[in-house]
Amino acid sequence: MFTANSRYAGLGTYTVTLDDGRTVTATNLPVSQRGPVLGYHPRIEGDRLDLLAARYLKDPTAFWRLCDANTSFSPDALAARPLIGIPPAGKT
């Protein structure tokens, strides 16, 4: 269901029954893995997290690692910050 480098890979799922009787499968939420940052990127208009992840982490799908390094569960909230902490590359 998720790619191997997804923040949701391996987290497991659970089933929920909705009010109308339908059952749906949901994914467990990840626990933020805040770690050290190597430095900060001063955000400018037009910066996109996938492009920053490609530049600094060598993987555009690892934008969620930028979120974790900045304790931001939402990419939209992180995109509004003036400085974005950059974690070490290579860890997934």
N, C-alpha and C positions, 0 to 999 in steps of 0.2 A: 504494500500500500504506500509506503514512504521509501524514498531513496536511502541508501546506507548512510549518507552524511546529513540526513535530516535531523533536526532537533527532536523529532517525534519517533525516530526509529527505535524500536525495542522498548518503548514505554508501556506497551500493553493497552488493552481496551477493556471497556465494560459496557454492559447493556442497560439501557434506560427505557422504561415504558412511559410513553407520553399519555396525556389526559385522554386522548381519543383512542387509546388501546394499542396504537402502533408501537413497535419496539425499534429502537435505533441503537447503533453501536457508536460509542464515543471513545476518543483517545484520551488517555491520562495526560495531564499537563506536565511539562518538564519543570524541574527545579532549576532555577537560575544557577549557573556555574561561574559566578564572578571570580575572576582570577586577576593576575597582574596585567597592567597595560604597559606597553612599551613607549607610548607617547600619545599625543593628541592631534587630531586633524581638525583645523578650524573650518567649520562648515560654511560653504558659500552657496548662494542660490543656485539651484540646478543640480547640486550633489544628490546622488542616489545611493542608497545603502548597498545595492548589488554592485555598483561600480566601485564603491570604496572597498567592499569585500574582495573584489577581483584585484584591485590595486595592491592592497595591503596583505590580504590573506591568500591570494592566488586562487580564489574560488568564489565566484559571484553568488553561489547558492549558500554561502556561509555568512550571509548578512546577519543571521540570528546570533552569531558569535559576537558581533558588534553590540547587539542588544544586551546579551548577557554581560559583557564586559562593562556596560554602562548601567546595569541594573534597570533595564527598560524592557518590559515584556512586549510592548507594542512598538513595531518599527516606526509608526507614525509619530509617536511621542519622542523617539530618539532623533528623528529627522528634524525636529524643532529645536534641538539643542545647539548652542553656538560652538561647542567643542565635543568631539566624539573620541572617546578613548579607544585605542587600537590594541587589541590583544596580540600575543605572539602568533605567527602563522604556523600552520601545520597541524594544530590540534583540532580534532572534531569531537 
